[in-house]
């Protein structure tokens, strides 16, 4: 969440930048400043009462020792009054601080100056495109038909076992899925990311730490009896490794990667744009995360973008990169680049990665700090990216690599699959 001192010192900037998200934040920001002023006034009063009570307590001790019991007892009555006053002030302070926190939880991150104003994904800016869109033969099929033809993904069986959005991968389909996971992890670790195997459920504090709660509560599967949440992405458990951690300047940067299944209760709809692997409730994803010094985080973001580009170049899939507009950027992000692969059989772009810089927004929630070169504690910057989300990458491979003889396997994946064609 945003830091109150930053809001206090940059009120107009915060309001103007949040307007890029199509949010009129004026009233919320004014309320934040009002509550903060009230909180600070209460803290000052409480500190003064506690200091006075402490001074009187010491004086009472001196009076008793010097045999002035009558004066000491008279002062004791005053300490009782001060104790009641401090209790009342503490309760008021806690109430005000909680109201301030609850309001701050509702305010999204301030977009980076490069984020374009816009309302929907139609207003996102294309900043890069690479790869020729292949010309398919007559009778080429979308991936859900290919999955059935070659018996590699069974959507109906998944529906029987669980429900829509939970496919079953079979035979060479399962092998290709596993190959992609291994390839992504190998690329990430070769780039210096440390691999982690992470929990697939997280507690409420972890959800708040990375900003999924309370913003995306309705999109997360909730295990009510234990008050745990199935993860929507490895970003949540991965970033929470650093919750309540004080790092040294020399520890930075930190990069980690991990493979996890991901679970999302996204509202379903109908049509080809959500068929097959296009939108799932359970899917696999390999994530990269970084903890950076604030001076270096945007250079690190560019490095992450280049890393994902390198993977897609090796897979030889046509792709483009979009800078998300204010109306499409995530709640916690300051700047996000989306990667999209072109699905030739569907004749449309499919999102397969988001790479984001959250600046101090998550770190402030997480209390993730580092001791800077001056020996002062400072909030770190956090970043994350999909490297990559598997379903739509797999859809892109099946559709773009299909031939009349079968589905060819990208050359870089053959050492992982052990076969070069599905037929």
PyMOL commands that set and color helices and strands:
alter all, ss='L'
color gray80, all
select helices_A, chain A and resi 4-9+11-19+26-65+69-105+121-123+143-149+155-161+171-190+204-210+217-219+234-242+249-251+272-274+294-315+361-366+390-400+411-417
alter helices_A, ss='H'
color red, helices_A
select strands_A, chain A and resi 125-130+153-154+168-169+194-195+201-203+222-223+228-230+246-248+254-263+282-292+319-323+335-343+348-359+369-371+377-379+381-389+407-408+421-422
alter strands_A, ss='S'
color yellow, strands_A
deselect
rebuild
show_as cartoon
